């Protein structure tokens, strides 16, 4: 019973890989640009949060 389930999963994975195609250069560069922008955006958000907390702690003073 368990073997039949695994065989089914492998055949499904093979079918997906067989139907996949290599992306064109245009698609590849689009994915790279979107990923780069997302990483920059997350970095700026993290920098903003860290700066905000630094300013809050400086204004609050340390006891």
LOGUMI-55587 format. One line per field, with one value per residue: x, y, z of N, C-alpha, C, O in turn; residue in one letter. Coordinates in steps of 0.05 Angstrom, whole numbers, plus 5000, padded with zeros to 4 digits. Example, Ala and Ser with C-alpha at 12.3 -4.5 7.8 and 13.67 -1.06 7.14 Angstrom:
BEGIN
n.x (5264, 5257)
n.y (4886, 4955)
n.z (5156, 5142)
ca.x (5246, 5273)
ca.y (4910, 4979)
ca.z (5156, 5143)
c.x (5264, 5258)
c.y (4934, 5001)
c.z (5156, 5157)
o.x (5285, 5268)
o.y (4934, 5023)
o.z (5169, 5161)
residuo (a, s)
# end
This chain:
BEGIN
n.x (5017, 5038, 5080, 5054, 5034, 5081, 5102, 5064, 5072, 5124, 5115, 5082, 5116, 5155, 5124, 5113, 5165, 5179, 5144, 5161, 5194, 5253, 5267, 5262, 5313, 5292, 5251, 5282, 5315, 5275, 5256, 5303, 5309, 5261, 5269, 5316, 5296, 5259, 5292, 5322, 5280, 5263, 5310, 5313, 5267, 5281, 5326, 5301, 5267, 5306, 5334, 5292, 5281, 5331, 5332, 5287, 5305, 5349, 5325, 5293, 5329, 5378, 5370)
n.y (4976, 5026, 5030, 5037, 5088, 5119, 5108, 5132, 5186, 5193, 5186, 5229, 5271, 5263, 5272, 5327, 5349, 5332, 5362, 5413, 5473, 5506, 5571, 5632, 5680, 5730, 5721, 5700, 5744, 5778, 5752, 5754, 5809, 5823, 5793, 5818, 5870, 5858, 5839, 5885, 5918, 5892, 5897, 5953, 5961, 5933, 5964, 6013, 6000, 5985, 6034, 6067, 6043, 6052, 6108, 6116, 6091, 6123, 6173, 6161, 6151, 6121, 6089)
n.z (5000, 5017, 4981, 4932, 4939, 4941, 4890, 4859, 4873, 4853, 4799, 4788, 4799, 4760, 4714, 4720, 4717, 4666, 4635, 4644, 4622, 4597, 4620, 4581, 4562, 4573, 4610, 4651, 4666, 4684, 4729, 4760, 4767, 4795, 4842, 4862, 4872, 4912, 4953, 4964, 4981, 5028, 5057, 5064, 5094, 5141, 5156, 5166, 5210, 5248, 5253, 5272, 5323, 5347, 5350, 5383, 5430, 5442, 5451, 5494, 5533, 5576, 5638)
ca.x (5000, 5056, 5096, 5038, 5033, 5107, 5104, 5046, 5085, 5146, 5105, 5072, 5140, 5167, 5106, 5117, 5192, 5178, 5129, 5174, 5211, 5274, 5258, 5277, 5330, 5275, 5238, 5302, 5323, 5252, 5257, 5326, 5303, 5241, 5282, 5334, 5280, 5247, 5313, 5327, 5257, 5265, 5333, 5306, 5248, 5297, 5342, 5283, 5259, 5329, 5338, 5270, 5286, 5355, 5324, 5270, 5321, 5365, 5307, 5283, 5351, 5383, 5370)
ca.y (5000, 5049, 5031, 5048, 5117, 5130, 5106, 5153, 5212, 5195, 5189, 5256, 5289, 5259, 5285, 5356, 5356, 5328, 5384, 5439, 5483, 5524, 5598, 5648, 5700, 5752, 5711, 5697, 5770, 5789, 5739, 5764, 5837, 5823, 5783, 5839, 5891, 5848, 5838, 5913, 5928, 5880, 5910, 5981, 5959, 5926, 5987, 6032, 5991, 5987, 6063, 6076, 6034, 6066, 6135, 6114, 6085, 6147, 6194, 6151, 6152, 6097, 6095)
ca.z (5000, 5019, 4957, 4911, 4943, 4932, 4861, 4848, 4877, 4835, 4771, 4786, 4798, 4733, 4695, 4722, 4707, 4637, 4622, 4649, 4600, 4605, 4615, 4561, 4575, 4582, 4635, 4672, 4676, 4699, 4756, 4774, 4775, 4816, 4866, 4872, 4883, 4937, 4973, 4971, 4997, 5055, 5071, 5072, 5116, 5165, 5164, 5178, 5236, 5266, 5258, 5289, 5350, 5357, 5356, 5406, 5454, 5448, 5462, 5520, 5552, 5591, 5667)
c.x (5017, 5072, 5080, 5036, 5059, 5110, 5087, 5059, 5108, 5137, 5094, 5095, 5153, 5150, 5110, 5144, 5192, 5164, 5142, 5192, 5231, 5264, 5275, 5294, 5314, 5262, 5258, 5310, 5300, 5252, 5280, 5321, 5283, 5252, 5300, 5318, 5268, 5268, 5320, 5305, 5258, 5288, 5327, 5286, 5263, 5314, 5325, 5274, 5282, 5335, 5317, 5274, 5310, 5347, 5306, 5286, 5339, 5349, 5297, 5305, 5354, 5384, 5397)
c.y (5025, 5052, 5043, 5078, 5131, 5130, 5127, 5180, 5215, 5199, 5217, 5276, 5287, 5274, 5315, 5364, 5353, 5351, 5411, 5447, 5503, 5553, 5613, 5668, 5723, 5745, 5710, 5724, 5784, 5778, 5750, 5793, 5838, 5813, 5804, 5861, 5883, 5847, 5866, 5924, 5917, 5892, 5938, 5980, 5952, 5949, 6008, 6025, 5993, 6017, 6074, 6068, 6047, 6094, 6134, 6109, 6109, 6169, 6186, 6153, 6126, 6104, 6091)
c.z (5000, 4993, 4934, 4914, 4934, 4902, 4848, 4851, 4857, 4806, 4767, 4783, 4770, 4712, 4696, 4710, 4676, 4623, 4626, 4626, 4611, 4600, 4595, 4577, 4587, 4608, 4657, 4683, 4692, 4727, 4772, 4784, 4797, 4843, 4879, 4885, 4910, 4959, 4982, 4989, 5025, 5071, 5080, 5095, 5142, 5175, 5177, 5206, 5256, 5273, 5276, 5318, 5362, 5366, 5381, 5432, 5462, 5461, 5490, 5541, 5566, 5621, 5681)
o.x (5012, 5078, 5090, 5035, 5058, 5120, 5094, 5057, 5111, 5149, 5096, 5094, 5161, 5161, 5111, 5146, 5205, 5172, 5134, 5202, 5227, 5253, 5299, 5291, 5320, 5261, 5252, 5313, 5305, 5248, 5276, 5327, 5286, 5246, 5300, 5326, 5267, 5261, 5323, 5310, 5254, 5286, 5334, 5288, 5258, 5316, 5333, 5273, 5278, 5341, 5323, 5272, 5311, 5356, 5309, 5281, 5343, 5358, 5294, 5299, 5335, 5398, 5399)
o.y (5044, 5075, 5059, 5092, 5152, 5149, 5139, 5196, 5236, 5214, 5229, 5294, 5307, 5286, 5328, 5383, 5369, 5358, 5431, 5430, 5515, 5558, 5607, 5672, 5734, 5761, 5717, 5727, 5798, 5792, 5755, 5800, 5854, 5825, 5808, 5871, 5898, 5854, 5871, 5938, 5932, 5897, 5945, 5997, 5964, 5953, 6020, 6042, 6002, 6023, 6090, 6084, 6052, 6103, 6151, 6121, 6113, 6182, 6203, 6155, 6110, 6123, 6096)
o.z (4985, 4985, 4918, 4894, 4922, 4890, 4827, 4832, 4845, 4791, 4746, 4767, 4759, 4694, 4675, 4695, 4663, 4600, 4613, 4612, 4632, 4579, 4591, 4601, 4608, 4627, 4680, 4708, 4711, 4746, 4796, 4807, 4816, 4864, 4903, 4906, 4929, 4982, 5006, 5008, 5044, 5095, 5103, 5113, 5163, 5199, 5197, 5224, 5279, 5296, 5294, 5336, 5386, 5387, 5399, 5452, 5485, 5479, 5507, 5565, 5569, 5628, 5705)
residuo (x, x, x, x, x, x, x, x, x, x, x, x, x, x, x, x, x, x, x, x, x, x, x, x, x, x, x, x, x, x, x, x, x, x, x, x, x, x, x, x, x, x, x, x, x, x, x, x, x, x, x, x, x, x, x, x, x, x, x, x, x, x, x)
# end
